[in-house]
């Protein structure tokens, strides 16, 4: 595989004449420009990435691949990369041919150093703007992709997306902290897909689902004869994920012996297969995930403290669903509509009582539990939520959830009205009819509970 060009290089200079090449490289270097010079144009186009910030200066008359052929190869990959052509055999037809082919500039030997430097500097500024615009477009696309994957308008969901976007741009290993069903693998995959490793493999493995007898072989691989039944070499998950990202879920379930090997791998970026003697270098990013407090587990001797501190450099906490109540109803509606479409069923409209039940449920299974409830709803089944009158109301103050009977009844009433207001195409009239209330009574209760009128709502006088 051809290695991409170093991003520190500003000018890629190609000329088969070693004396002229050295002279031009020295001119550019003295002007403060970082130069990489080559005597052959073959394979050059493959090394140029869309985010490379430099420009190409190439001779035309060269064996193997000439400058015009190189120009065609580069423009097939990137039409916005400036290519300057130089030649000692220039004439008007050749210059016209080069410019029509898309060359940024054409210089005929001999030319003044200032002419070359002026052209290169102008081309670098053009390239800088191109790369900057591409970076901004990519960042915007990544944000839009992230918003479509991690739905929610709550502050907690927004912070999580911001943290993912910031960490994805780095090479740091990440520790995801989240309860069961919170979406740890979704977050891990987003970290991978928004990173520079997106074209590499994403390998997910649940350490808790592996038998103790095979976990080391699965993770680190083995050589033939390493243990009974090991008849041929096996590439482990870490080695297989090289060049990409390995997601290791339920890391707290790993034995202390395996934790020692994982610590070494994280520190030295090498892996040794079971039964092998050689160290295999890895280019890998590790994203670990846990639903436990690893610090507490370390204090209890169930998890290595040194591994905890090594993993805890870039922690990423997924807030549980009960902490972002604003997202419960929109997520439910999204999952219900998706479930209905998947099963070829018409979408159902939830009632105010059903939406209030959703808000009062504590969601111990988080987003996964909510998705399952929405799936049942889409199929025409009951939500299946065990919600008691005294259950907390999502988004309500703690005092309202733990007060007297009348306070809890008021909290429940407020949740019912809020859920009705959040319904599709809600209006004062439709909400009042759904709740069986006179519109003036509804307005009084909206004012009592500090709830806003829906868009297009009318005043109590107009309502009568």
N, C-alpha and C positions, 0 to 999 in steps of 0.2 A: 504494500500500500504506500503510495507517495505521500510524504509528509507535507502538510500545509506550510506555506511560507511564514517565517517569523513575522509577527505583527509589528516588531520594532523596525523592520525594513521599510524605508520610504520609497526607495527607487530600486527596481529590479533591472539591472543593466545586462544586456545580452549582446555579445559580439565575438566572432570567432578569431579576431585579430587580438592576440594577447597584449601587444604593446599599446594599441589604441584603447583597449578595454581598461588597462591599468591607468592610463592617462585620464580617461573620462571618469573613472572611479575616484581618482585622486581629486579631480576638480570638484566633483559632487561632495566628497568627504570634507574638503577644505571649506566648503560652503555650509557645513554643519548638517549635512544630510546623511542618513544611515543608508548605506548601499550594500546590496548583495549582487555580485557579478558572476555571470556564467558564460561559458564559451559555446554552449549548445542550447538550442531552443526546445529540443524534444522533451516532453513531459512537463514543461513549464505551466501550461494552462491548467493542468490537474492540481497544481499546488496553490492556485489562487482561489481563495474563499470569498463569499459575498461580503464579508466584513473586513477583508484585508484593506488597510487604509492607504496603500501605496500606489505607485504608477509604474508602467513598464516603458523602458527605453531599449529599442532593439534595432540592430542592423538589419538590412533587407537581404543582402546577398550572403547567405550562409549555407554550408552543406547540411544535408539531413532534413532540416525544416527551415525554410527561409522566413523572413520577417512578415511577408504578406500572409503566408500560411499560418504563422503564429497568431497574427491579428485575427484571422478568421476563426481559429480555435478559441481564442479568448472571448471574442464577441458572441460566439455560440453559447458561452457560459455566462457572460456578464457584459451587456451592451454599454454599461455605464462606467467601465474601467478604462481610464485614459491610457492609450498606447501611442508612444511617439516613435516614429520610424526615422532612421538615419541611413544614408547611403553615399557611396563615392561614385555611384553610377547614375546619379539623378538626372532626369530631364523632365520636361513639362508633362508628357503622357504618364510617366511613372508617378509623379506627384499627384496628378489628377486621379489615377487609379487608387493610390493609397488613401486619399481623402474620401473618395467615394466608398471605399471599403470600410470607412469608419475610423481612420486614424485620427488621433487628437491633433497631431502636428507632424510635419515632415521637414527634416533638416538635411541639407546636402553638405557633404564634406568638401572642403574644410569649412567649419563654422566656428564662430566666436564662442568662447566659454560663456559669455554673458547671455548669448542667445539660448543656449542649452539650459542654463540656470533659470532664466526668465520663464521659459516654456514649462520646465519641471515644476516650478513654484506655483504657476497658475493651475497646472493640472492637479497638483496636490490639494489645492483649495477646492477645486471641483470635486475631487474624490472625497474630501473630508465632509462636504455637505451631503453627498450621496450616502456615505456610510452612516452619518448622523441621522438622516431621514429614515433610512432602513431600520436603524436601531429603535427609533421612536415608533415606527409602524409595528415592529415586532413586539415591543413592550405593550403597545395598545392591544394588539391581537392576543398576547398572553393574558392581559388583564381581562379581556372579554371572554377568553376561554376559561379562565379561572372562575369568573362570575357565573358562567353557565354550569360549571361542575359543582361549585360550592355555593348553593343558593342561600339566600338570606339577606335581609336588610338590617339586622340588628347590629349594634356596635361590636358585639363579640364576633359575629361572622365577618364583619369588615376588617377587624384587627387580624383575624386569622388569615384572610386573603393577603393583607399587607405583609404579614410575616412570611408567608409562603413565597410571595414574589421577591422579597428581599433575600431570603435564604437560597432560593433556586438559582440565583445569579452567582452564588459562591460554590466552592468545592467542599465546603464543610460537611462532615457527618452530622446527622440530625437525630435527635431523640424525640419521638412523638409521644406525648402523654395524653391518654384519652380513655374514657370508660368504654365498656362493651357497646358496640353498635354505633360509636360516635363518628366513624368514617376514617379510621387511621390509614387504611390502604388507599382510600381516595386521595387523602392528603399526600401520602408517599408518592403516588403516581403523578400527582400534580407537580411535586418537587422535581421529579425526573423529567416530565414532559416540558417544563418551562426552563430547563437547564441546558447547558451546552452539551450534555450527554444524551439529549433526546433521541439521537439516532443510534445510540447504543442499546444493549439489552436492559430490560427491567425485569428482574427476577424476584419474585415474591415467595417467601417460605415462612410457614408458621412453625416456630420452634416447639410450640406446645403440642402440635399434632404428630411430631416425630417420636418414634420409639427410641429409648435411650441407647439401644444396641446399634442403631443406624445413624444417629444424629451426626457423629463425627464424619462418617463416610459421605453423608449427604452434603455436609457443609464444606469439607476440606478435600474430599476425594480420596482415592486409594490406589495403590499399585497392585499388580497381580501377586497373590500370595500373602498379602498384608494380614489376612485372617482367613479362617476356614470359609470356603465358598467364594473368596475373591479370586476369580479365575482370569479377569482381565482388568485393565486400567479403567478407572472411573474418574471423570472430571467432576469436581465438587461445584456446588452452587457459587461459591466465591470466585473461583477461577472462571466459571462460565459467564459470570456477570462482569468480567473485566472489560473496561471501556464504557460501562454503563453504571447502573444502580442496583444494589441488592437491598430489598426490603425484608427485614427480619422482625416478624411480629411475635408477640408474647416472649420477649427476650428474658423475662423474669423466670421462665420455666427451664432455662438452660442449666445444666449441672455446673458445679464449680470447676470441674476439670475442663469442660468445653469453654467456660468463661476465660480461663487462662489463655487458651489458644486464640480466642477472639481478641483478647487484649493485645497479644503479640501482633496479630494481623493488623489491627487498627494502628498500632504504633509504628510498625516497620513496613507495612504494605507488601508483605510477602506471605505466601501460603506454602505449607509442606504437606504433601499427600501422605496419608497413612501408609506406612511401609516404605516410604521414599526417603532419600537423603538430600535431595536438591531443594533449594528455595526458589519458588516461582514468583517473580515480581507481579504485582497487581496494579492496574489502573482502575480504581473502583471507588464508588461512593457508597457508604453504608448508611441506610436509614433504619434505625431500630424503633420499635414501638412497644409500649407496655401499658397495662391498665392498673398496675400497682405503683405504690410509692417506693421507688428503688432505694431511696435514702433510708427509709425505715427497714427495708429488706436487708440492706447492708449492715445496719446497726444490729439486726437480729442474726447476722451471719449467713443469711440465705442468698446473698448476692455480694460479689466482690466489690469492696469500696473503691479500689483503684479503677476497676472497669466502669463503675458508676460515674466517677469524676471524669473519666476519659469520654464517656458518652454525653455527659451533661453540659458540654461546651455550647451546644446550640439546641436547647430544648424548645419544643413547640407544643403548646397545650391546646387541645381542642375543647372548647367549652361545651359542657353537656347541654342537651336540649332544654332542660328546665331553666338554664341560665339565660336563654335567648328566646323568651316566650313570644316575641314579635314574629319569629320565624315559623312558629308551629302551624298556624292556619295556612299561610302561603305554601309551605312545604307539603302539607297534607293535600291541598288542592292540586298542586303540581303532580304529586305521586298518584292521586286518584284519577286525574285526567290521563296520565300516561298509562295507568293500569286499564282504564276503560278502552283506550285506543288499542292497546296490546291484545285485549280479548275481543275486540270488535263490538263493544257495547257502547250505548249512548252514555255520555257523562251524567252523573247524578248531582243534584244540588243538595248540599248539606243543610240541615235545619239548625236553628239557633240553639236548640238543646244539644245537638250533636257537637256543634262548635264549642259550646260551653264545656262539654265533657272533655273535649280535646285539650282545652286550656287548663282544666282542673287535674288532668292526669299528670303523674310525676315523671313518666317516661324513663324508667330505669334502663330500658334497652335503647334509648336515644333514637337517632334517625332511622336505624334499622327497624325498630319497633313501630315507629310512625309510618314507615313505608309499608310494613305488613298490615297495619290497620287500614291504610288507604287502599291497599289491594283488596282487602275484605270488603270495604265500602264499595269499591268499583264493581265487585261481583254481586252486589245487592245484599250482602250479609251485614250483620250487626258489627259495630266497631270492635266489640269484645274487650272493652275497657272496664276495669273494676274501679269505679270512681265513687267514693263515699261523699256524703254532704260535707263532712269536715275536712275533705282533702284540700290541699293548698290550691289556690287559684293562680295560675301562671301570670306573672306580671303584677300581682297584687302585693301590697305591703305585708310583711310578716304579721303585723298586728291584726290585719283583717283575716288572716288564715287561722289564727289561734285565739279568737275572741269568743264572746258569748254566742248563744244560739242566734239571737237577732243580728249580731254582727256578721256571722257566717252566712245567714240568709241574705243579708244585704250584699255581701261579697258575691254570693252566687247569682243574685239578681243582676248585679253590675256585669258579671261575666256573661250572662245570657244576652243582655242588651248589647254589650261590646261585640259579642260574636255575631249577633244579628246585623249590626252595623257593618261588619266586615264581609258580609255576604255579597255575592255578585249582583251588580246593578241594584244596590240597596238605595232606598229613598225613605223619607219619613213615613210615607203612606205604606210602603211594603213592609217596613220594620214594624210599624204599629199593627198591621194586619197579622204578621207572623207571630207576634207576641200576644195578640188579642187585647190590645190596649187602645183607648182613645188617643188620638194624636196629641191632644193637649197634655194628657197624663204622661205620654212618652216624653214630650218636651220637658216637663217638670223633672222627670227622672234623669234625663240627659244632663240637665243643669245640676241636679243633686250629686250625680256621680262624676261630674267633670268630663263628660264625654262630648265629642264634637258632632255636630250635624253632618250627615253625609253630603258629598258634593251635590249641589242642586237642591238641597233640602230647603224647606220653607219655614217661615216663622210660625209660631202657634196660631196667630190671628189668621194668617193665610191658610193654615191647615184646616181651619173650620169651614 
